[in-house]
Amino acid sequence: MAERTGESPKRRFVSTTVEVEGRTEERVVEVPAFEPTPWDRDAKLTHVGARAPRVDALLKSTGRPGYTTDLQRARLAHVAFVRAPVARGRLTQIDWADVRAHPDVLDVLLHADVPARTRLFSPDITYVGQPLAAVCASTREAAERAVRAVGLRIDPLPHAVTVEAALHAEAVRPGLTNNLMQGAPRVRARGDVDRGLAEAAVTVTREVRTPCVLHSALEPHAAVAEWEGERLTVWESTQGIYRVRDNLAKALGIPLTDVRVICEAMGGGFGAKNYAGAHTYAAALFARRLGRPVSCVIDRGGEQVDTGNRPSSWQRITLGATRDGRLTAIVLDATVPLGIGGWEGGPGEIFHELYACPNVRTHETFAFVNTAAMAAFRAPGHAEGAVGLEIAMNALAKALGMDPLLLRERNIATHDQKKDRPYTGNRLAECYREGARRIGWASREQQRAQAQRATPHRRRGFGVAAQVWSTGGGPPSYATVRLNTDGSADVLTGSQDLGTGTRTILAQVAAEALGHALARVRAVIGDTASGPYAGNSWGSMTVASLAPAVRMAAEDARRALLEAAAGLLAVTPDALETRDGRVCVRDTDRSMTFGEVTAKLGNVMIQGHGSRGPNPKDVGIVTTGAQFAEVDVDIETGVVKVLRVVAVHDAGRIVNPTLAESQLEGGILQGLGFALFEERRLDARLGLPLNVGLHDYKIPTIADLPRIDGHFLDGADPQANHVGARGIAEPAIIPTAPAIAGAVADALGVEVNELPLTPWRVLAALSS
Amino acid sequence: MLPPLVQLTVNGRPLAVAAPADATLLNLLRDTLALTGTKRACDRGECGACTVLRDGRPIYACLTLAHACTGHEIRSIESLGSADAPHALQSAFAAEDAAQCGFCTPGQLMAAAALLATNPDPSEDEVIAAMSGNLCRCGTYPKIVRAVRRAAATLRHADPAGPERAHG
């Protein structure tokens, strides 16, 4: 046994904390062999920070970037689901006789035919839209026709679709003893809210409701499965190829090495495409039984009913403050109907984070009900909680006779109050100032007066809201960078591009670290067979998690390249630098292109390995920002028109401003839909979703487009990770709806505290 | 009995294609002709992802029976241009970052092509009116407006006989 001598050896595996969708996870991680020097805010960078065009933009404009739903295979068969028409009951019989006899129908799957771990096709019906069986046919239309011809016998059971009903009902699904998540409400507190309220000079209380909203990605959930012997390949429209691979191997009881998952391009996820689903398992099972490739694409009705949602919320908020507007107490009581499954991504979290306050208490009741399960949807919990918190802040400002912006500026959280630790940075004060300047906050009364003189039946209003969201990302994430014999470079990692621009950003980071031309670097992603592990594209984590791994891999490859070039140029490696695809001898005009070096090496491979190191200890990493909205409300029709949204966020280093602005615009437009139009309506008696298409369920159209002025503060966060970047996708949606709600209340002089702000709610508020 | 034939022109090629009476133009393009650039997103006339041109006018392929296209000329995204030789609209969409996930993009482009064929200099409001039947969930609308107007300007300043003319 070797004796320890001198310094203790560096530990290779350590634990670190990572925040995902508002949840903190403890993880074991591998410490990278080396950590590149952080790119601080003054680092001179060529590709990182540039407005590089999206690498696959032209391909997307041809319609052929490789979506799962477009995949062509010989003898491809198609699946459709038989879905439950009632909210609760027991399926006692399926009448298949006519269906099975049809020549186009190839196979059917029932509960007894599937592995238990898929949890498919239970005869215990627990919500409308639950898959009860599947049909596979030679065409999609034949499968859909077959499903319509199936007869179902169901013994109905009483159901509960509201929190109130669920609390008094028997268990809404087998395996539950009561309908509360974790058996009890989630209560979290710091300080003493009773004392805080007693100290307050002013208190306000508001009740706020937010709707259940649907992701509504244009590409539905889809999988194509194909077996070669024991080996399964699945093409899936997903946010996590590695997670789908893991889910499939476990459910089917086969080794991971026998499962390959591919996502070349996907048509939107927004949180709903994080796991393998019924469609994935059905495609894989039918493909094995039939010995031919099978596609399962969820139809639009199924997509809107049973692929996840942002659950509705009821919130009662009480705020207390001193006369000069310092918060002394924040109290939330909330209920959330999760659906038949889900997790506690509730509105409470942001109440502990956004504003400085010593006394905070949130009490959240999460109930299982007989509707389809919720799923993460862009800033789950925070988007809902921000509506309640910010409406209450506006009410408090009014009660204090204070500018709502000033009230917010007085209560900026300068540190991470949940964990009593500093932030790596929080420039929310600058976001407020810059946003106020851009919208003309100080002159809003003049703007209002001028507008209302021109159109007397309309009312102009302005609102402001803020945002905080953990965006540090974290390990594990791995990448390989290899130089090909012609000098071009491949970045290999098992990530996927949802439309956020991951492919482009990873190529920019690798080109920067290699000193290469961007056009000569390609990110090869979306295939578990070629890329090492990268996590799901969720939680606004991808850039902060993966860019450091890619940078390290590129620097590792660059080191090897310099060592090879040093011999060829008869100098030492430290005399060399790389620029625009050339290895140059410093202070001379001698150089070689990467391709000249690699050509000399033949098939000796230059490749670098990179991994994401642990997060810094005892520090919080967040993106913050403020959004301002200007609205016009027609007081005769109740129609709200959003004229302008100004968004200013602090997200550390922005790798590509154009792509970042696209993310902001996406979040703002989804937030606008949440504020004004979107709501899944249920028939209260039957638990039946009523608006399951994109006509009755209204997402914003181009005609609803406001002027959007999206802006990021210039900077970098080298303490968060050595690339200096944090996340942006979810922060973008959080303040939009509350800023619009604030602007509508400002326009009308009365509050409308239930979203969406439909014409009838506006008119009802005006007449009250 | 064999299904009846639809006789139509697709992207300049005269074709006779067997299609059942209830087949849609979307079935014909995607499932029979393997022209998958035209997307199936709702299959019920709600989103515009399947927009193609029939005799130059934008239509939803999912709401159009294949047999209603007999004697007509259909143009799909495949006829607009390629990544190597893009139409001015495709170049403008790329330059303005008007595609995020890209799934609605072919339909957006065909609706825009129809607009520019009849209105070479559309205002912002005219772009919005012409494109309001095409949904996008990623939030590309601001950039679509800019891209369509950018392409219009390019086409107005290009040689009218040049390769980048709008389809009429």
Chai-1 contact restraints between the chains, C-beta under 6 A:
chainA,res_idxA,chainB,res_idxB,connection_type,confidence,min_distance_angstrom,max_distance_angstrom,comment,restraint_id
A,R54,B,D97,contact,1.0,0.0,6.0,A-B,restraint_1
A,A57,B,A94,contact,1.0,0.0,6.0,A-B,restraint_2
A,A57,B,A99,contact,1.0,0.0,6.0,A-B,restraint_3
A,L58,B,A83,contact,1.0,0.0,6.0,A-B,restraint_4
A,L58,B,P86,contact,1.0,0.0,6.0,A-B,restraint_5
A,L58,B,A94,contact,1.0,0.0,6.0,A-B,restraint_6
A,L59,B,A83,contact,1.0,0.0,6.0,A-B,restraint_7
A,K60,B,A99,contact,1.0,0.0,6.0,A-B,restraint_8
A,K60,B,G102,contact,1.0,0.0,6.0,A-B,restraint_9
A,K60,B,T105,contact,1.0,0.0,6.0,A-B,restraint_10
A,S61,B,Q90,contact,1.0,0.0,6.0,A-B,restraint_11
A,S61,B,F93,contact,1.0,0.0,6.0,A-B,restraint_12
A,S61,B,A94,contact,1.0,0.0,6.0,A-B,restraint_13
A,S61,B,T105,contact,1.0,0.0,6.0,A-B,restraint_14
A,T62,B,A83,contact,1.0,0.0,6.0,A-B,restraint_15
A,G63,B,G37,contact,1.0,0.0,6.0,A-B,restraint_16
A,G63,B,I77,contact,1.0,0.0,6.0,A-B,restraint_17
A,G63,B,P106,contact,1.0,0.0,6.0,A-B,restraint_18
A,R64,B,G37,contact,1.0,0.0,6.0,A-B,restraint_19
A,P65,B,G102,contact,1.0,0.0,6.0,A-B,restraint_20
A,D70,B,T36,contact,1.0,0.0,6.0,A-B,restraint_21
A,Q72,B,A34,contact,1.0,0.0,6.0,A-B,restraint_22
A,S216,B,R137,contact,1.0,0.0,6.0,A-B,restraint_23
A,A217,B,R137,contact,1.0,0.0,6.0,A-B,restraint_24
A,L218,B,A41,contact,1.0,0.0,6.0,A-B,restraint_25
A,L218,B,A49,contact,1.0,0.0,6.0,A-B,restraint_26
A,L218,B,F103,contact,1.0,0.0,6.0,A-B,restraint_27
A,L218,B,C104,contact,1.0,0.0,6.0,A-B,restraint_28
A,L218,B,R137,contact,1.0,0.0,6.0,A-B,restraint_29
A,E219,B,F103,contact,1.0,0.0,6.0,A-B,restraint_30
A,G267,B,C101,contact,1.0,0.0,6.0,A-B,restraint_31
A,G267,B,F103,contact,1.0,0.0,6.0,A-B,restraint_32
A,G268,B,C101,contact,1.0,0.0,6.0,A-B,restraint_33
A,G268,B,R137,contact,1.0,0.0,6.0,A-B,restraint_34
A,G268,B,C138,contact,1.0,0.0,6.0,A-B,restraint_35
A,R300,B,C42,contact,1.0,0.0,6.0,A-B,restraint_36
A,G499,B,Q100,contact,1.0,0.0,6.0,A-B,restraint_37
A,G499,B,C101,contact,1.0,0.0,6.0,A-B,restraint_38
A,G499,B,C138,contact,1.0,0.0,6.0,A-B,restraint_39
A,T658,B,D97,contact,1.0,0.0,6.0,A-B,restraint_40
A,S662,B,D97,contact,1.0,0.0,6.0,A-B,restraint_41
A,S662,B,Q100,contact,1.0,0.0,6.0,A-B,restraint_42
A,E665,B,G139,contact,1.0,0.0,6.0,A-B,restraint_43
A,E665,B,P142,contact,1.0,0.0,6.0,A-B,restraint_44
A,G666,B,C138,contact,1.0,0.0,6.0,A-B,restraint_45
A,G666,B,G139,contact,1.0,0.0,6.0,A-B,restraint_46
A,L669,B,G139,contact,1.0,0.0,6.0,A-B,restraint_47
A,G693,B,E46,contact,1.0,0.0,6.0,A-B,restraint_48
A,L694,B,C42,contact,1.0,0.0,6.0,A-B,restraint_49
A,L694,B,E46,contact,1.0,0.0,6.0,A-B,restraint_50
A,L694,B,C47,contact,1.0,0.0,6.0,A-B,restraint_51
A,H695,B,E46,contact,1.0,0.0,6.0,A-B,restraint_52
A,T701,B,S132,contact,1.0,0.0,6.0,A-B,restraint_53
A,I702,B,I128,contact,1.0,0.0,6.0,A-B,restraint_54
A,I702,B,M131,contact,1.0,0.0,6.0,A-B,restraint_55
A,I702,B,S132,contact,1.0,0.0,6.0,A-B,restraint_56
A,I702,B,Y141,contact,1.0,0.0,6.0,A-B,restraint_57
A,A703,B,I128,contact,1.0,0.0,6.0,A-B,restraint_58
A,A703,B,S132,contact,1.0,0.0,6.0,A-B,restraint_59
A,L705,B,Y141,contact,1.0,0.0,6.0,A-B,restraint_60
A,I708,B,P142,contact,1.0,0.0,6.0,A-B,restraint_61
